[in-house]
Amino acid sequence: MSEFLMKPKIDFAFKEIMTDEKARIGFLSAMLKICPDDIRETMLLETNLRKTYADDKLGVLDVRVLMNDNTEIDIEVQLSRLTVWAERSLFYLSKMYVDQIGPGGDYSTFKRCVSISILDFRLLDDSNDFYSCFHIAEDTRHTLLTDKMEFHVVELPKLPKELKEDSSDILLWAKFINAERKEEFDMIAEKNAYIDSAYQKLQIISQDRQKRLEYEAREKAVRDHNQFILEAENRGIAQGIEKGMVQGIEKGVAQGIEKGMAQGIEKGMAQGIEKGIAQGIEKGMEKGVAAMFALLMDISTPYQEAISVIAEKFSLPKSRVEEITEKYK
């Protein structure tokens, strides 16, 4: 029987790994592209389960780190697709930045704030690069307005399948976080001493009974959340199509007969059915949206996340989805 190993991309496991100082220094030096020796000290800050919305039952377990130069870093791992992730990251990093200063404080005291997002979904459609870094810069000259805020995004689905001899430390860490099998961990740990320290920490926590129970509870919560979203999407689409077809045909026949009485049964039936089916499908789509919204609400999906999921699934603007949900309340 193979040795049980937690998946580092489950946020509980990642946070536990980051309690190892050597692993933490190695990860941050890779992401910030600085020499590990330049990081004299890092300190984990207390964090709570962060929720995107008040009724969000899943939340995000983040890692907050303060470096020796007072740079504050927020690291989050997100497995479930969230289309508003960029806006969410901006909000929390802005809050972290503003919280540095109190009443009567001096703006010169602001220190750099960094967001690191490790995502198990594709966020950016303009590139297949797995790693992106964003700053606040001028559009054409690319001159930095300020270096006080920056965003790092790692998209795990974009990782290359194979490692090369000259693979960057960022790629090695991303592959480690995305790994699930012992052979993968062994191979990656051999290439980087800091990842090897993270791997040793992973092995220790994986054999801790209490931590394993906490890990499995967190993994189940993530898996259940994803399954509820998927089922709600599928059921909403199926109900919308079924109702749309039935109502479209019924309404089309009725309108065709009525119009045919005046303009000719043959021509009226054809036009009526065509128009009725179109109207019925529109009506059915609306009911499909409403049904899917109701299902998502039943499983306590946050309102804005539900709107985003439905808008993407039906290829509708969010404003149109909100209009439909209000109409069918």
C-alpha positions as a Markdown table, in Angstrom:
| # | Residue | x | y | z |
|---|---|---|---|---|
| 1 | Met | 0.0 | 0.0 | 0.0 |
| 2 | Ser | 1.5 | 3.4 | -1.0 |
| 3 | Glu | 2.2 | 6.0 | 1.5 |
| 4 | Phe | -0.6 | 8.6 | 1.9 |
| 5 | Leu | 0.5 | 12.1 | 0.9 |
| 6 | Met | -1.7 | 15.2 | 1.0 |
| 7 | Lys | -2.1 | 17.3 | -2.1 |
| 8 | Pro | -0.2 | 20.6 | -1.6 |
| 9 | Lys | -2.8 | 22.4 | -3.7 |
| 10 | Ile | -5.5 | 21.8 | -1.0 |
| 11 | Asp | -5.2 | 25.1 | 0.9 |
| 12 | Phe | -5.0 | 23.4 | 4.3 |
| 13 | Ala | -1.9 | 21.4 | 3.2 |
| 14 | Phe | -0.3 | 24.4 | 1.5 |
| 15 | Lys | -0.7 | 26.5 | 4.7 |
| 16 | Glu | 0.9 | 23.7 | 6.8 |
| 17 | Ile | 3.8 | 23.5 | 4.4 |
| 18 | Met | 4.4 | 27.2 | 4.7 |
| 19 | Thr | 4.9 | 26.9 | 8.4 |
| 20 | Asp | 8.3 | 25.5 | 7.5 |
| 21 | Glu | 10.6 | 28.5 | 7.3 |
| 22 | Lys | 13.1 | 27.1 | 4.8 |
| 23 | Ala | 10.2 | 26.1 | 2.5 |
| 24 | Arg | 8.6 | 29.5 | 3.0 |
| 25 | Ile | 11.8 | 31.3 | 2.1 |
| 26 | Gly | 12.4 | 29.2 | -1.0 |
| 27 | Phe | 8.9 | 29.7 | -2.3 |
| 28 | Leu | 8.9 | 33.5 | -1.7 |
| 29 | Ser | 12.4 | 33.9 | -3.3 |
| 30 | Ala | 11.2 | 32.0 | -6.4 |
| 31 | Met | 8.0 | 34.0 | -6.7 |
| 32 | Leu | 9.7 | 37.4 | -6.0 |
| 33 | Lys | 12.8 | 36.5 | -8.1 |
| 34 | Ile | 15.3 | 37.3 | -5.4 |
| 35 | Cys | 18.1 | 35.4 | -3.8 |
| 36 | Pro | 17.1 | 33.3 | -0.8 |
| 37 | Asp | 20.0 | 34.7 | 1.2 |
| 38 | Asp | 18.5 | 38.2 | 0.8 |
| 39 | Ile | 15.5 | 37.1 | 2.9 |
| 40 | Arg | 16.8 | 37.2 | 6.4 |
| 41 | Glu | 13.5 | 36.6 | 8.1 |
| 42 | Thr | 9.8 | 35.8 | 7.3 |
| 43 | Met | 7.0 | 35.8 | 9.8 |
| 44 | Leu | 3.6 | 34.1 | 9.4 |
| 45 | Leu | 0.7 | 36.4 | 10.3 |
| 46 | Glu | -2.6 | 35.2 | 11.8 |
| 47 | Thr | -5.3 | 34.6 | 9.3 |
| 48 | Asn | -8.9 | 33.4 | 9.2 |
| 49 | Leu | -11.0 | 31.6 | 6.7 |
| 50 | Arg | -11.6 | 34.3 | 4.2 |
| 51 | Lys | -15.1 | 34.4 | 2.5 |
| 52 | Thr | -15.8 | 36.1 | -0.8 |
| 53 | Tyr | -19.5 | 36.8 | 0.3 |
| 54 | Ala | -21.3 | 36.8 | 3.6 |
| 55 | Asp | -23.0 | 33.5 | 2.8 |
| 56 | Asp | -20.0 | 31.8 | 1.4 |
| 57 | Lys | -19.6 | 28.5 | 3.2 |
| 58 | Leu | -16.4 | 27.4 | 1.6 |
| 59 | Gly | -14.1 | 30.4 | 1.9 |
| 60 | Val | -10.4 | 30.7 | 1.1 |
| 61 | Leu | -7.7 | 29.8 | 3.6 |
| 62 | Asp | -4.9 | 32.3 | 2.9 |
| 63 | Val | -1.3 | 32.5 | 4.1 |
| 64 | Arg | 0.0 | 36.0 | 5.2 |
| 65 | Val | 3.7 | 36.6 | 5.4 |
| 66 | Leu | 5.7 | 39.6 | 6.7 |
| 67 | Met | 9.2 | 39.8 | 5.4 |
| 68 | Asn | 12.3 | 41.5 | 7.0 |
| 69 | Asp | 11.9 | 44.6 | 4.7 |
| 70 | Asn | 8.2 | 44.9 | 5.9 |
| 71 | Thr | 6.8 | 43.7 | 2.6 |
| 72 | Glu | 3.5 | 42.0 | 3.3 |
| 73 | Ile | 2.5 | 39.0 | 1.2 |
| 74 | Asp | -0.8 | 37.3 | 0.8 |
| 75 | Ile | -0.9 | 33.8 | -0.7 |
| 76 | Glu | -4.1 | 32.1 | -1.7 |
| 77 | Val | -4.8 | 28.8 | -3.4 |
| 78 | Gln | -8.1 | 28.6 | -5.2 |
| 79 | Leu | -9.4 | 25.3 | -6.8 |
| 80 | Ser | -12.9 | 26.3 | -7.7 |
| 81 | Arg | -13.4 | 28.5 | -10.8 |
| 82 | Leu | -14.2 | 32.1 | -9.8 |
| 83 | Thr | -14.6 | 34.5 | -12.6 |
| 84 | Val | -14.3 | 37.6 | -10.3 |
| 85 | Trp | -10.9 | 36.4 | -9.0 |
| 86 | Ala | -9.0 | 39.5 | -10.3 |
| 87 | Glu | -11.5 | 41.9 | -8.7 |
| 88 | Arg | -11.4 | 39.9 | -5.5 |
| 89 | Ser | -7.6 | 39.9 | -5.4 |
| 90 | Leu | -7.5 | 43.7 | -6.0 |
| 91 | Phe | -10.0 | 44.3 | -3.2 |
| 92 | Tyr | -8.1 | 42.3 | -0.6 |
| 93 | Leu | -4.7 | 43.6 | -1.5 |
| 94 | Ser | -6.0 | 47.2 | -1.4 |
| 95 | Lys | -7.4 | 46.5 | 2.0 |
| 96 | Met | -4.1 | 45.1 | 3.2 |
| 97 | Tyr | -2.4 | 48.2 | 1.8 |
| 98 | Val | -4.8 | 50.6 | 3.5 |
| 99 | Asp | -4.6 | 48.8 | 6.8 |
| 100 | Gln | -1.0 | 49.8 | 7.2 |
| 101 | Ile | -1.9 | 53.4 | 8.1 |
| 102 | Gly | -3.9 | 54.7 | 11.0 |
| 103 | Pro | -5.5 | 58.1 | 11.7 |
| 104 | Gly | -3.0 | 60.9 | 11.2 |
| 105 | Gly | -0.5 | 58.4 | 9.6 |
| 106 | Asp | 2.1 | 59.4 | 7.0 |
| 107 | Tyr | 1.8 | 58.1 | 3.5 |
| 108 | Ser | 5.5 | 57.6 | 3.3 |
| 109 | Thr | 5.2 | 54.7 | 5.8 |
| 110 | Phe | 3.4 | 52.5 | 3.2 |
| 111 | Lys | 5.3 | 49.3 | 2.4 |
| 112 | Arg | 5.0 | 47.0 | -0.5 |
| 113 | Cys | 2.0 | 44.6 | -0.6 |
| 114 | Val | 2.1 | 41.4 | -2.8 |
| 115 | Ser | -0.7 | 39.1 | -3.8 |
| 116 | Ile | 0.2 | 35.5 | -4.9 |
| 117 | Ser | -2.7 | 33.5 | -6.4 |
| 118 | Ile | -2.3 | 29.8 | -7.1 |
| 119 | Leu | -5.3 | 28.8 | -9.3 |
| 120 | Asp | -6.5 | 25.4 | -10.4 |
| 121 | Phe | -8.4 | 27.0 | -13.3 |
| 122 | Arg | -7.6 | 29.2 | -16.3 |
| 123 | Leu | -8.1 | 32.8 | -15.4 |
| 124 | Leu | -6.4 | 34.6 | -18.3 |
| 125 | Asp | -7.4 | 33.8 | -21.9 |
| 126 | Asp | -4.8 | 35.9 | -23.7 |
| 127 | Ser | -1.9 | 33.6 | -23.1 |
| 128 | Asn | -0.9 | 30.0 | -22.3 |
| 129 | Asp | 1.8 | 31.0 | -19.9 |
| 130 | Phe | 1.2 | 29.5 | -16.5 |
| 131 | Tyr | 2.8 | 32.4 | -14.7 |
| 132 | Ser | 1.9 | 36.1 | -14.9 |
| 133 | Cys | 3.0 | 39.1 | -12.8 |
| 134 | Phe | 1.2 | 42.5 | -12.8 |
| 135 | His | 2.2 | 45.9 | -11.6 |
| 136 | Ile | 0.5 | 49.4 | -11.8 |
| 137 | Ala | 2.2 | 50.9 | -14.9 |
| 138 | Glu | 1.8 | 53.4 | -17.7 |
| 139 | Asp | 0.1 | 51.9 | -20.8 |
| 140 | Thr | 2.6 | 52.7 | -23.5 |
| 141 | Arg | 5.9 | 53.4 | -21.7 |
| 142 | His | 5.3 | 50.7 | -19.1 |
| 143 | Thr | 6.7 | 53.1 | -16.4 |
| 144 | Leu | 5.8 | 52.0 | -12.9 |
| 145 | Leu | 3.4 | 54.4 | -11.1 |
| 146 | Thr | 4.4 | 52.7 | -7.9 |
| 147 | Asp | 6.0 | 49.4 | -6.9 |
| 148 | Lys | 3.9 | 49.2 | -3.7 |
| 149 | Met | 1.4 | 46.7 | -5.2 |
| 150 | Glu | 2.0 | 43.7 | -7.4 |
| 151 | Phe | 0.0 | 40.6 | -8.3 |
| 152 | His | 1.5 | 37.2 | -9.1 |
| 153 | Val | -0.8 | 34.6 | -10.7 |
| 154 | Val | 0.0 | 30.9 | -11.2 |
| 155 | Glu | -2.5 | 28.9 | -13.3 |
| 156 | Leu | -1.9 | 25.2 | -12.7 |
| 157 | Pro | -3.9 | 23.9 | -15.7 |
| 158 | Lys | -1.4 | 25.7 | -18.0 |
| 159 | Leu | 1.6 | 23.9 | -16.6 |
| 160 | Pro | 3.8 | 22.1 | -19.2 |
| 161 | Lys | 3.7 | 18.3 | -18.9 |
| 162 | Glu | 7.4 | 17.8 | -18.7 |
| 163 | Leu | 10.2 | 19.6 | -16.9 |
| 164 | Lys | 13.4 | 20.7 | -18.7 |
| 165 | Glu | 16.9 | 20.9 | -17.3 |
| 166 | Asp | 16.8 | 24.7 | -17.1 |
| 167 | Ser | 13.2 | 24.8 | -15.6 |
| 168 | Ser | 12.7 | 27.9 | -13.5 |
| 169 | Asp | 12.2 | 27.8 | -9.7 |
| 170 | Ile | 8.7 | 29.1 | -10.2 |
| 171 | Leu | 7.9 | 26.2 | -12.5 |
| 172 | Leu | 9.4 | 23.7 | -10.0 |
| 173 | Trp | 7.3 | 25.1 | -7.2 |
| 174 | Ala | 4.1 | 25.1 | -9.4 |
| 175 | Lys | 4.8 | 21.5 | -10.4 |
| 176 | Phe | 5.3 | 20.5 | -6.7 |
| 177 | Ile | 2.1 | 22.2 | -5.6 |
| 178 | Asn | 0.2 | 20.4 | -8.5 |
| 179 | Ala | 1.8 | 17.0 | -7.8 |
| 180 | Glu | -0.2 | 14.1 | -6.4 |
| 181 | Arg | 2.1 | 11.0 | -6.7 |
| 182 | Lys | 5.1 | 10.1 | -4.7 |
| 183 | Glu | 7.2 | 9.7 | -7.8 |
| 184 | Glu | 6.5 | 13.3 | -8.8 |
| 185 | Phe | 7.4 | 14.7 | -5.4 |
| 186 | Asp | 10.6 | 12.7 | -5.3 |
| 187 | Met | 11.7 | 13.9 | -8.7 |
| 188 | Ile | 10.9 | 17.6 | -8.1 |
| 189 | Ala | 12.4 | 17.6 | -4.6 |
| 190 | Glu | 15.8 | 16.4 | -6.0 |
| 191 | Lys | 16.0 | 19.5 | -8.1 |
| 192 | Asn | 15.6 | 22.1 | -5.3 |
| 193 | Ala | 16.7 | 22.1 | -1.7 |
| 194 | Tyr | 13.9 | 24.4 | -0.6 |
| 195 | Ile | 11.3 | 22.2 | -2.3 |
| 196 | Asp | 12.9 | 19.2 | -0.6 |
| 197 | Ser | 12.3 | 20.9 | 2.8 |
| 198 | Ala | 8.7 | 21.4 | 1.7 |
| 199 | Tyr | 8.4 | 17.8 | 0.8 |
| 200 | Gln | 9.7 | 16.7 | 4.1 |
| 201 | Lys | 7.1 | 18.9 | 5.8 |
| 202 | Leu | 4.4 | 17.4 | 3.6 |
| 203 | Gln | 5.4 | 13.8 | 4.6 |
| 204 | Ile | 5.3 | 14.8 | 8.3 |
| 205 | Ile | 1.9 | 16.4 | 8.2 |
| 206 | Ser | 0.5 | 13.6 | 6.0 |
| 207 | Gln | 1.2 | 11.1 | 8.8 |
| 208 | Asp | -0.3 | 13.3 | 11.6 |
| 209 | Arg | -3.7 | 11.8 | 12.3 |
| 210 | Gln | -5.4 | 15.1 | 13.5 |
| 211 | Lys | -4.0 | 17.1 | 10.6 |
| 212 | Arg | -5.1 | 14.4 | 8.1 |
| 213 | Leu | -8.7 | 14.6 | 9.5 |
| 214 | Glu | -8.6 | 18.4 | 9.0 |
| 215 | Tyr | -7.2 | 18.0 | 5.5 |
| 216 | Glu | -9.8 | 15.4 | 4.5 |
| 217 | Ala | -12.6 | 17.6 | 5.8 |
| 218 | Arg | -11.3 | 20.5 | 3.8 |
| 219 | Glu | -10.8 | 18.4 | 0.7 |
| 220 | Lys | -14.4 | 17.1 | 1.0 |
| 221 | Ala | -15.7 | 20.6 | 1.3 |
| 222 | Val | -14.0 | 21.7 | -1.9 |
| 223 | Arg | -15.1 | 18.6 | -3.8 |
| 224 | Asp | -18.7 | 18.9 | -2.6 |
| 225 | His | -18.8 | 22.6 | -3.6 |
| 226 | Asn | -17.6 | 21.8 | -7.1 |
| 227 | Gln | -20.0 | 19.0 | -7.5 |
| 228 | Phe | -23.0 | 21.1 | -6.3 |
| 229 | Ile | -22.1 | 23.8 | -8.9 |
| 230 | Leu | -21.7 | 21.2 | -11.7 |
| 231 | Glu | -25.1 | 19.5 | -10.9 |
| 232 | Ala | -26.8 | 22.9 | -10.6 |
| 233 | Glu | -25.5 | 23.9 | -14.0 |
| 234 | Asn | -26.5 | 20.6 | -15.7 |
| 235 | Arg | -30.0 | 20.5 | -14.1 |
| 236 | Gly | -30.6 | 24.2 | -15.0 |
| 237 | Ile | -29.7 | 23.7 | -18.6 |
| 238 | Ala | -31.7 | 20.5 | -19.0 |
| 239 | Gln | -34.8 | 22.1 | -17.4 |
| 240 | Gly | -34.5 | 25.2 | -19.6 |
| 241 | Ile | -34.2 | 23.3 | -22.8 |
| 242 | Glu | -37.1 | 21.0 | -22.0 |
| 243 | Lys | -39.4 | 23.8 | -21.0 |
| 244 | Gly | -38.4 | 26.0 | -23.9 |
| 245 | Met | -39.1 | 23.3 | -26.5 |
| 246 | Val | -42.5 | 22.3 | -25.0 |
| 247 | Gln | -43.7 | 25.9 | -24.6 |
| 248 | Gly | -42.3 | 27.0 | -27.9 |
| 249 | Ile | -44.2 | 24.3 | -29.8 |
| 250 | Glu | -47.4 | 24.9 | -27.9 |
| 251 | Lys | -47.3 | 28.6 | -28.3 |
| 252 | Gly | -46.3 | 28.3 | -31.9 |
| 253 | Val | -49.2 | 26.1 | -32.8 |
| 254 | Ala | -51.7 | 28.3 | -31.0 |
| 255 | Gln | -50.4 | 31.5 | -32.7 |
| 256 | Gly | -50.2 | 29.7 | -36.1 |
| 257 | Ile | -53.8 | 28.6 | -35.9 |
| 258 | Glu | -55.0 | 32.1 | -34.9 |
| 259 | Lys | -53.0 | 33.8 | -37.6 |
| 260 | Gly | -53.9 | 31.2 | -40.1 |
| 261 | Met | -57.6 | 32.0 | -39.8 |
| 262 | Ala | -56.9 | 35.4 | -41.2 |
| 263 | Gln | -54.1 | 34.9 | -43.7 |
| 264 | Gly | -54.4 | 31.2 | -44.6 |
| 265 | Ile | -53.9 | 28.2 | -42.5 |
| 266 | Glu | -50.8 | 26.9 | -44.3 |
| 267 | Lys | -48.9 | 30.2 | -44.2 |
| 268 | Gly | -50.1 | 31.1 | -40.7 |
| 269 | Met | -49.0 | 27.7 | -39.3 |
| 270 | Ala | -45.5 | 28.1 | -40.6 |
| 271 | Gln | -45.0 | 31.6 | -39.4 |
| 272 | Gly | -46.7 | 31.0 | -36.1 |
| 273 | Ile | -44.7 | 27.9 | -35.3 |
| 274 | Glu | -41.4 | 29.6 | -36.2 |
| 275 | Lys | -42.1 | 32.7 | -34.1 |
| 276 | Gly | -43.6 | 30.6 | -31.3 |
| 277 | Ile | -40.6 | 28.3 | -31.1 |
| 278 | Ala | -38.3 | 31.4 | -30.9 |
| 279 | Gln | -40.4 | 33.0 | -28.2 |
| 280 | Gly | -40.8 | 29.7 | -26.4 |
| 281 | Ile | -37.0 | 29.0 | -26.4 |
| 282 | Glu | -36.4 | 32.5 | -25.1 |
| 283 | Lys | -39.0 | 31.8 | -22.4 |
| 284 | Gly | -37.5 | 28.4 | -21.7 |
| 285 | Met | -34.0 | 29.9 | -21.4 |
| 286 | Glu | -35.4 | 32.4 | -18.9 |
| 287 | Lys | -36.9 | 29.5 | -16.9 |
| 288 | Gly | -33.7 | 27.5 | -17.2 |
| 289 | Val | -31.8 | 30.5 | -15.8 |
| 290 | Ala | -34.3 | 30.8 | -13.0 |
| 291 | Ala | -34.2 | 27.1 | -12.2 |
| 292 | Met | -30.4 | 27.0 | -12.1 |
| 293 | Phe | -30.4 | 30.1 | -9.9 |
| 294 | Ala | -32.8 | 28.5 | -7.5 |
| 295 | Leu | -30.7 | 25.4 | -7.3 |
| 296 | Leu | -27.5 | 27.4 | -6.7 |
| 297 | Met | -29.3 | 29.3 | -3.9 |
| 298 | Asp | -30.5 | 26.0 | -2.4 |
| 299 | Ile | -26.9 | 24.9 | -2.0 |
| 300 | Ser | -25.9 | 28.2 | -0.5 |
| 301 | Thr | -23.8 | 29.4 | -3.4 |
| 302 | Pro | -22.9 | 33.1 | -3.0 |
| 303 | Tyr | -25.2 | 35.4 | -5.0 |
| 304 | Gln | -22.5 | 37.0 | -7.2 |
| 305 | Glu | -20.8 | 33.6 | -7.8 |
| 306 | Ala | -24.1 | 32.2 | -8.9 |
| 307 | Ile | -24.7 | 35.1 | -11.3 |
| 308 | Ser | -21.2 | 34.6 | -12.8 |
| 309 | Val | -21.7 | 30.8 | -13.2 |
| 310 | Ile | -25.1 | 31.2 | -14.9 |
| 311 | Ala | -23.9 | 34.1 | -17.2 |
| 312 | Glu | -21.0 | 32.0 | -18.4 |
| 313 | Lys | -23.0 | 28.9 | -18.9 |
| 314 | Phe | -25.8 | 30.6 | -20.9 |
| 315 | Ser | -23.5 | 33.2 | -22.6 |
| 316 | Leu | -25.5 | 36.1 | -21.2 |
| 317 | Pro | -24.5 | 39.4 | -19.7 |
| 318 | Lys | -24.6 | 39.4 | -15.9 |
| 319 | Ser | -27.1 | 42.2 | -16.0 |
| 320 | Arg | -29.5 | 40.0 | -18.1 |
| 321 | Val | -29.1 | 37.1 | -15.6 |
| 322 | Glu | -29.9 | 39.5 | -12.7 |
| 323 | Glu | -32.9 | 40.8 | -14.6 |
| 324 | Ile | -34.2 | 37.3 | -15.2 |
| 325 | Thr | -33.7 | 36.2 | -11.6 |
| 326 | Glu | -35.6 | 39.3 | -10.3 |
| 327 | Lys | -38.4 | 38.6 | -12.8 |
| 328 | Tyr | -38.9 | 35.0 | -11.5 |
| 329 | Lys | -38.6 | 35.7 | -7.8 |
